[in-house]
Amino acid sequence: MLFNSISCRFEKDTVYGILFVPVPVEGVQQSSDKGVAEKIAAGQMKVAEQYQLVGHQGILDASVLFASESECREWYLKLLGE
């Protein structure tokens, strides 16, 4: 379940694959002389969980997919209420 902010509706999709991708940590200087494993150990990169979807043909961060519509609503109401 995800919320499509363009159409402003909740949509269902099927997860095709789960990806664990190294991504830079925001605000942290990246060393060009280190490998990915060294950057993760040094806190310059982190491993992000992402999902590839069947219907939407996209890759999304794990934080934007929900098990149910109610869980999705609750998350967005909390976010927008802050």
C-alpha positions as CSV (number, residue, x, y, z in Angstrom):
1,M,0.0,0.0,0.0
2,L,1.3,3.5,-0.8
3,F,-0.1,7.0,-1.2
4,N,0.2,8.5,-4.6
5,S,0.6,12.2,-4.0
6,I,0.0,13.0,-7.6
7,S,-3.5,11.4,-7.8
8,C,-4.1,11.9,-4.1
9,R,-5.2,8.3,-3.6
10,F,-4.1,5.1,-1.9
11,E,-2.7,2.4,-4.3
12,K,-1.9,-1.2,-3.9
13,D,1.1,-2.9,-5.6
14,T,3.2,-6.0,-5.3
15,V,6.8,-6.1,-4.2
16,Y,9.0,-7.6,-6.9
17,G,12.3,-7.4,-5.1
18,I,13.9,-6.1,-2.0
19,L,17.1,-4.1,-2.4
20,F,19.8,-3.2,0.2
21,V,21.7,-0.2,-1.3
22,P,24.6,1.8,0.1
23,V,23.7,5.5,0.1
24,P,25.6,8.6,1.3
25,V,24.7,9.9,4.8
26,E,23.4,13.5,4.4
27,G,25.7,16.2,5.6
28,V,28.7,13.9,5.9
29,Q,31.8,14.5,3.8
30,Q,32.6,11.5,1.6
31,S,36.1,10.2,1.2
32,S,37.0,9.4,-2.3
33,D,39.9,7.2,-1.3
34,K,37.8,4.7,0.7
35,G,35.7,1.8,-0.6
36,V,32.1,1.3,0.2
37,A,32.6,-1.0,3.1
38,E,35.1,1.5,4.7
39,K,32.6,4.3,4.2
40,I,29.8,2.4,5.9
41,A,32.1,1.5,8.8
42,A,33.2,5.2,9.1
43,G,29.5,6.4,9.1
44,Q,29.8,8.2,5.7
45,M,27.4,5.8,4.0
46,K,24.5,3.7,5.3
47,V,22.6,0.7,3.9
48,A,19.0,1.7,2.8
49,E,16.2,-0.9,2.3
50,Q,14.3,-0.3,-0.9
51,Y,11.5,-2.1,-2.7
52,Q,11.1,-2.6,-6.4
53,L,7.4,-2.7,-7.3
54,V,5.7,-4.6,-10.1
55,G,2.8,-2.3,-11.0
56,H,4.5,1.1,-10.6
57,Q,7.8,-0.1,-12.0
58,G,9.7,2.0,-9.5
59,I,12.1,1.6,-6.6
60,L,10.9,3.1,-3.4
61,D,12.4,3.5,0.1
62,A,11.0,1.1,2.6
63,S,9.6,4.0,4.7
64,V,6.9,4.9,2.0
65,L,5.3,1.4,1.8
66,F,2.7,0.3,4.3
67,A,1.0,-3.0,5.2
68,S,-2.5,-1.5,5.2
69,E,-4.3,1.6,4.2
70,S,-5.0,2.5,7.9
71,E,-1.2,2.3,8.6
72,C,-0.6,4.6,5.7
73,R,-3.2,7.1,6.8
74,E,-1.9,7.1,10.3
75,W,1.7,7.8,9.1
76,Y,0.6,10.7,6.9
77,L,-1.7,12.2,9.5
78,K,1.2,12.2,12.0
79,L,3.6,13.7,9.4
80,L,1.2,16.5,8.4
81,G,0.2,17.2,11.9
82,E,3.7,18.0,13.0
